[in-house]
Amino acid sequence: MSTYKLYYFNARGQAEVSRLIFATAGQKYDDIRYQYNEWPLYASEMPLGEVPVLEYNGTKLPESRAIARFLAKQFRLAGRDNFEQAKVDAVVDTIKDLTTNYIQARWEDDEIKREEVTRKFLHEQLPEHLRNLEVLVKEYSNGGLFFIGNQLTWADLLFYNTGENILELDRNCLNNYPWLKQNRAEVARQPRIAEYLRRRPITSF
């Protein structure tokens, strides 16, 4: 029987999409969460000295998207064939571009510069990324509520988690994108996801 251990901080961050995949699949795993002040004691145990890390049957795998992609394939959330998997990856990579800009805005140390970067993100970069996602929806969703082929994939789970982050910056930022808003609602309605969201630890990000 396969065993899974997921190592990360006590935060949603880069591990949350993998937790959502586990929840969707109904797969048991060890959710190992480090406090930030204790992390230096464990960093040397990880292949690249960083987390998230997935330990699968005793072997550790780093890099958040590699972990999520592996788990999605394990639990049939990556697309039904090679081309559907490529479509999922196209959505995932578009979300990655959004996340890169979000991180710049969210974690800028200088307060004055952070205001400027956040304004640019919310008013210029984010609308462009959301429009790009809507283009892919029209191409790939088959008129359904999920990004690819009217079936739940890890692209939907990734956007759900990314949406949480951007909504913390501006709770109205999805109001002009009804399909994207409805997609997040549909993900949250999935019974196993709803149960996971109800019981997961409350964290600041």
Protein Blocks (a to p, Z undefined) as FASTA:
>chain_A
ZZddddddddfklmlmmmmmmmmnopacddddddfklmmmmmmmpmnlpacdddeehiac
ehjklmmmmmmmmnopnojbfklmmmmmmmmmmmmmmmmmmmmmmmomblmlmmmmmmmm
mmmmmmmmmmmmmmmmmmmnnopabfbgoiacfklmmmmmmmmmmmmmomklmmmmmklm
mmmmmmmmpmklmmmmmmmccdfZZ
